Amino acid sequence: MRKRLVRDGRVYFTSSASNTASACVGVSVEVTRAGVLDTKNPGGDVLEFGRAAFTAFLGSLRSS
């Protein structure tokens, strides 16, 4: 089940394959940036990516 986390005014979505312990990442994609956080520690650090870098990262996953 996909879950939503709200932090600092941003909405992070988890994978639809998340288990009940929420042991995955949350992703927030905006026009110019994307943020990734650990759902086990939602108050911890957020990895920030520019939109182009995040798009390239996703593209590399699809081609794997």
C-alpha positions as CSV (number, residue, x, y, z in Angstrom):
1,M,0.0,0.0,0.0
2,R,1.3,3.4,-1.0
3,K,1.8,5.8,2.0
4,R,2.2,9.5,2.2
5,L,4.6,11.4,4.5
6,V,4.5,15.2,4.9
7,R,7.6,16.9,6.0
8,D,8.5,20.6,5.7
9,G,5.6,21.2,3.4
10,R,6.7,18.5,1.0
11,V,4.7,15.3,0.4
12,Y,6.8,12.1,0.1
13,F,5.3,8.9,-1.3
14,T,6.5,5.4,-0.5
15,S,6.5,2.5,-2.9
16,S,3.3,0.5,-3.4
17,A,5.4,-2.6,-2.4
18,S,6.2,-1.2,1.1
19,N,5.9,-3.7,3.9
20,T,4.1,-2.9,7.1
21,A,7.3,-1.8,8.8
22,S,7.7,0.9,6.1
23,A,11.3,-0.2,5.4
24,C,11.7,1.7,2.2
25,V,12.3,5.2,0.9
26,G,9.9,8.1,0.4
27,V,10.2,10.2,-2.7
28,S,9.0,13.8,-3.3
29,V,9.3,15.1,-6.9
30,E,8.8,18.7,-7.6
31,V,9.3,20.9,-10.7
32,T,13.0,21.6,-10.1
33,R,14.1,19.1,-7.5
34,A,13.5,15.7,-5.9
35,G,14.0,14.6,-2.3
36,V,14.5,11.1,-0.9
37,L,14.2,10.1,2.7
38,D,14.3,6.9,4.8
39,T,10.8,6.0,6.0
40,K,12.2,4.4,9.1
41,N,13.7,7.8,10.1
42,P,11.4,10.4,8.4
43,G,12.9,13.2,10.5
44,G,16.5,12.4,9.3
45,D,18.4,13.7,6.4
46,V,16.9,14.2,3.0
47,L,18.9,13.5,-0.1
48,E,18.3,16.3,-2.6
49,F,18.6,16.0,-6.3
50,G,18.2,18.4,-9.2
51,R,15.4,17.4,-11.5
52,A,17.8,16.4,-14.3
53,A,20.0,14.3,-12.0
54,F,17.0,12.5,-10.7
55,T,15.6,11.8,-14.1
56,A,19.0,10.4,-15.2
57,F,19.1,8.2,-12.2
58,L,15.6,6.8,-12.9
59,G,16.6,6.3,-16.5
60,S,19.6,4.2,-15.4
61,L,17.4,2.0,-13.3
62,R,15.1,1.3,-16.3
63,S,17.9,0.3,-18.5
64,S,19.4,-2.1,-15.9
